[in-house]
Every structure is written in C-alpha cells, then in structure tokens.
Amino acid sequence: MNIRFITAFETLPLRQRVLRPGRLAAEAHFSGDEAETSFHIGAFATAEPAEEKLPSDSLVCIASVMLQPEQRFGLFDAQRPYQLRGMATDEAFRGQRFGEAVLRACIAECRRRHADWMWCNARVGAIGFYRKQGLTVHPVEFEIPDAGPHQVMYMRIS
C-alpha cells in the first residue's frame, strides 16, 4: 500500500464509479476541489489481489478534504474546520485497511494545517467505519438527494 497526495482530477474516476454510479463524470467534481486550501489523498495497491486484473500501483481509495464550515447543524464554532468529502474505496479492496490508512493521512494533514475540527456527511452505511476511527456521530439523520441517508460525523483535531 502506498499513500500519497493526488490531484482532484485523479479522484474523479473512482469517485464516479463508487459514489456516483451511472451518472456523468462531471457530476463527480466537487465545488472546492481546486481550492488552495483543499487536498486529496489516495491509496495505491502495490500488489494485485488474486481475483482482480488491476495493474499494481492502482489507485484504490481516495478522499478529499476542504476548508469548509459545518452549517447544517452548527455543531461547532471553528476557525479552521475541514470537511472530509468523497471518500471511496474500490469494492475489490474494501476490508483491507486502505480506507483507514487514507483517513489517518487526512487527519495528519489536517493537524499539519492547524485544523480545529474535521467533519463529514457520512453515508449511514459507513458510520461504523468512521466511529472506529474516532469520529463522533450527530444523531440526526438527513437525506442527500441521489446519495441517500447521511449523518454528520466529526472529530476535534486541535
């Protein structure tokens, strides 16, 4: 496994395939992707899983992080809140700790940038994953059109 910074452009194919299946590639682009304060991290598989035909060093997990306040619930008054967005892992690589490694790298970079909070709109099915990584869940569920039920999750960084 190789974890490194990537460009917003590099996130698009995996974002579309995992988070926006059946939709146009342009719909996988996020407002803020190219902002100076945003960053993107990817995990690359360094060996092929037996059942897959992906080349080694394939991008298999991504996350984008953007300087953005949480406004839906006003959960915290923050000077430097970073939003985790577009976290996705290729289905063939789930359960192999790629997501955990990418999330830890995002947290470390948020610390380096002196963030006070990191938060996300977590799909309900991913809440257990984020809890295991130390994020707290806000109890109110809400619907994101075309993406399903979500809950805000967050962690104090500094």
Salt bridges, closest charged atoms under 4 A:
GLU27 OE1 - ARG23 NE 2.93
ASP33 OD1 - ARG15 NH2 2.82
ASP33 OD2 - HIS29 NE2 3.91
ASP57 OD2 - ARG4 NH2 3.89
ASP90 OD2 - ARG17 NH2 2.81
GLU100 OE1 - ARG97 NH2 2.89
GLU100 OE2 - ARG104 NH2 2.79
GLU109 OE2 - ARG112 NH2 2.80
GLU109 OE2 - ARG113 NE 2.73
